[in-house]
Amino acid sequence: MRQLICIRHVLLAIIILMLGLFATQAKAGGATVVSDWYVFASPGDSVTWVYEAYSYSIVTGFTVSGQLAGLCTRNASTNTINCQVPASFSPSVIDVNLSLNWCETTDGINCVSGGGFGSDSITVWVEVIESTSVTVPDVVGQSQASAESALLELGLLSTVTTQSSPTITAGTVISQSPNAGNSVVNGSTVALVVSSGPVSTFVSVPDLSGQTVSGAQSRLANEGLILGTVTEEYSATVPAGQVIRQDPTANNELQVGSAVAVWVSKGLAPVKVPDLSGQTVSGAQSRLANEGLILGTVTEEYSATVPAGQVIRQDPTANNELQVGSAVAVWVSKGLAPVKVPDLSGQTLSGAESLLTNVGLTLGTVTEEYSATVPAGQVIRQSPTANNELQVGSAVAVWVSKGLAPVKVPDLSG
């Protein structure tokens, strides 16, 4: 086992050197392995490598030489090569030469006719180990390099994710999974969380214009800031519920945890309802329009005090506040209410005139005629007749009895 560990260290150094060469090599096309080049496997296990084509290239095929020749398959949809380690293999380090065939492409699917093509060879290693139980060491607090080395000494692999920490030095292991003391099979992977150091203490304030309060709060939280005071005010340009302005303004630098105040629109400011008393319908409509209001229902009714065609009252009343676009209902005068014509039959002329005056009517033409039934001086008939309705001030004509018509005395002389 000691000999395998020494070989492993040499191979890891070679891998690091080769990765550096690949990182600095500029190629128009090609492919390489992007997963771990050094893996562990027990006899009978399978191992997988992930490959990736360079820009403007696609992998068209592969060949494997070495001890795993003929034991590997490629999955083009996942960009992986899977090799089966025979159960008969003894613990050792074996090298696998992967040749990835590639061609140039413009659409990522098809080879360019007459374009470049080639094959890149990459050597990867498999350390065949006996399947034994290993106790996971405690690597929390160690540097990433020390932790990975300690795990590798025991035949364990590792994955690394980073996490900011205001108290733990960058590059130091914060946590591990499985935890120390757990028993795992050699070749297993231990997930390490490594500190990336404290986050920047200052961040740029995001632009909150047009955001809802919850949207502004979310944007600030994404930057490590908090929502400060929220003040509502009217705005003629910003819809209700959206941020009009903020303090500090966008792109200023603030310390993480600082608050940003916002002013949120309540929509258009309310307007005072104008006094429409005495206005015509068109006049009322014009006055309302000047304030951003509209004319609502128009109801006509009689009035003893307001001339016909003028507004008697309104709802809401004058000086109330309404939102722009609201409606105001009005009641418009039809003038004086009509009155019923009284029955003047049998009245004297003065009596008829008195009855008419009492209801707001006047005596019209007076015509005298003989009547065999109505005593002289009394009204025989009228026009309009009783119970008809007339506007106040209208006239009623009457016909007054002159009594019995005179008769001629016959000549009785002899």
Secondary structure in CASP SS format (residue, H / E / C, confidence):
PFRMAT SS
TARGET T0000
AUTHOR 0000-0000-0000
METHOD secondary structure of the structure
MODEL  1
M C 1.00
R H 1.00
Q H 1.00
L H 1.00
I H 1.00
C H 1.00
I H 1.00
R H 1.00
H H 1.00
V H 1.00
L H 1.00
L H 1.00
A H 1.00
I H 1.00
I H 1.00
I H 1.00
L H 1.00
M H 1.00
L H 1.00
G H 1.00
L H 1.00
F H 1.00
A H 1.00
T H 1.00
Q C 1.00
A C 1.00
K C 1.00
A C 1.00
G C 1.00
G C 1.00
A E 1.00
T E 1.00
V E 1.00
V C 1.00
S C 1.00
D C 1.00
W C 1.00
Y E 1.00
V E 1.00
F E 1.00
A E 1.00
S C 1.00
P C 1.00
G C 1.00
D C 1.00
S E 1.00
V E 1.00
T E 1.00
W E 1.00
V E 1.00
Y E 1.00
E E 1.00
A E 1.00
Y C 1.00
S C 1.00
Y C 1.00
S E 1.00
I E 1.00
V E 1.00
T E 1.00
G E 1.00
F E 1.00
T E 1.00
V E 1.00
S E 1.00
G E 1.00
Q C 1.00
L C 1.00
A C 1.00
G C 1.00
L C 1.00
C E 1.00
T E 1.00
R E 1.00
N E 1.00
A C 1.00
S C 1.00
T C 1.00
N C 1.00
T E 1.00
I E 1.00
N E 1.00
C E 1.00
Q E 1.00
V C 1.00
P C 1.00
A C 1.00
S C 1.00
F C 1.00
S C 1.00
P C 1.00
S E 1.00
V E 1.00
I E 1.00
D E 1.00
V E 1.00
N E 1.00
L E 1.00
S E 1.00
L E 1.00
N E 1.00
W E 1.00
C E 1.00
E E 1.00
T E 1.00
T C 1.00
D C 1.00
G C 1.00
I C 1.00
N C 1.00
C E 1.00
V C 1.00
S C 1.00
G C 1.00
G C 1.00
G C 1.00
F E 1.00
G E 1.00
S E 1.00
D E 1.00
S E 1.00
I E 1.00
T E 1.00
V E 1.00
W E 1.00
V E 1.00
E E 1.00
V E 1.00
I C 1.00
E C 1.00
S C 1.00
T C 1.00
S E 1.00
V E 1.00
T E 1.00
V C 1.00
P C 1.00
D C 1.00
V C 1.00
V C 1.00
G C 1.00
Q C 1.00
S E 1.00
Q H 1.00
A H 1.00
S H 1.00
A H 1.00
E H 1.00
S H 1.00
A H 1.00
L H 1.00
L H 1.00
E H 1.00
L C 1.00
G C 1.00
L C 1.00
L E 1.00
S E 1.00
T E 1.00
V E 1.00
T E 1.00
T E 1.00
Q E 1.00
S C 1.00
S C 1.00
P C 1.00
T C 1.00
I C 1.00
T C 1.00
A C 1.00
G C 1.00
T E 1.00
V E 1.00
I E 1.00
S E 1.00
Q E 1.00
S E 1.00
P C 1.00
N C 1.00
A C 1.00
G C 1.00
N C 1.00
S E 1.00
V E 1.00
V E 1.00
N C 1.00
G C 1.00
S C 1.00
T E 1.00
V E 1.00
A E 1.00
L E 1.00
V E 1.00
V E 1.00
S E 1.00
S C 1.00
G C 1.00
P C 1.00
V C 1.00
S C 1.00
T C 1.00
F E 1.00
V E 1.00
S E 1.00
V C 1.00
P C 1.00
D C 1.00
L C 1.00
S C 1.00
G C 1.00
Q C 1.00
T C 1.00
V H 1.00
S H 1.00
G H 1.00
A H 1.00
Q H 1.00
S H 1.00
R H 1.00
L H 1.00
A H 1.00
N H 1.00
E C 1.00
G C 1.00
L C 1.00
I E 1.00
L E 1.00
G E 1.00
T E 1.00
V E 1.00
T E 1.00
E E 1.00
E E 1.00
Y C 1.00
S C 1.00
A C 1.00
T C 1.00
V C 1.00
P C 1.00
A C 1.00
G C 1.00
Q C 1.00
V E 1.00
I E 1.00
R E 1.00
Q E 1.00
D E 1.00
P C 1.00
T C 1.00
A C 1.00
N C 1.00
N C 1.00
E E 1.00
L E 1.00
Q E 1.00
V C 1.00
G C 1.00
S C 1.00
A E 1.00
V E 1.00
A E 1.00
V E 1.00
W E 1.00
V E 1.00
S E 1.00
K C 1.00
G C 1.00
L C 1.00
A C 1.00
P C 1.00
V E 1.00
K E 1.00
V C 1.00
P C 1.00
D C 1.00
L C 1.00
S C 1.00
G C 1.00
Q C 1.00
T C 1.00
V H 1.00
S H 1.00
G H 1.00
A H 1.00
Q H 1.00
S H 1.00
R H 1.00
L H 1.00
A H 1.00
N H 1.00
E C 1.00
G C 1.00
L C 1.00
I E 1.00
L E 1.00
G E 1.00
T E 1.00
V E 1.00
T E 1.00
E E 1.00
E E 1.00
Y C 1.00
S C 1.00
A C 1.00
T C 1.00
V C 1.00
P C 1.00
A C 1.00
G C 1.00
Q C 1.00
V E 1.00
I E 1.00
R E 1.00
Q E 1.00
D E 1.00
P C 1.00
T C 1.00
A C 1.00
N C 1.00
N C 1.00
E E 1.00
L E 1.00
Q C 1.00
V C 1.00
G C 1.00
S C 1.00
A E 1.00
V E 1.00
A E 1.00
V E 1.00
W E 1.00
V E 1.00
S E 1.00
K C 1.00
G C 1.00
L C 1.00
A C 1.00
P C 1.00
V E 1.00
K E 1.00
V C 1.00
P C 1.00
D C 1.00
L C 1.00
S C 1.00
G C 1.00
Q C 1.00
T E 1.00
L H 1.00
S H 1.00
G H 1.00
A H 1.00
E H 1.00
S H 1.00
L H 1.00
L H 1.00
T H 1.00
N H 1.00
V C 1.00
G C 1.00
L C 1.00
T E 1.00
L E 1.00
G E 1.00
T E 1.00
V E 1.00
T E 1.00
E E 1.00
E E 1.00
Y C 1.00
S C 1.00
A C 1.00
T C 1.00
V C 1.00
P C 1.00
A C 1.00
G C 1.00
Q E 1.00
V E 1.00
I E 1.00
R E 1.00
Q E 1.00
S E 1.00
P C 1.00
T C 1.00
A C 1.00
N C 1.00
N C 1.00
E E 1.00
L E 1.00
Q C 1.00
V C 1.00
G C 1.00
S C 1.00
A E 1.00
V E 1.00
A E 1.00
V E 1.00
W E 1.00
V E 1.00
S E 1.00
K C 1.00
G C 1.00
L C 1.00
A C 1.00
P C 1.00
V C 1.00
K C 1.00
V C 1.00
P C 1.00
D C 1.00
L C 1.00
S C 1.00
G C 1.00
END
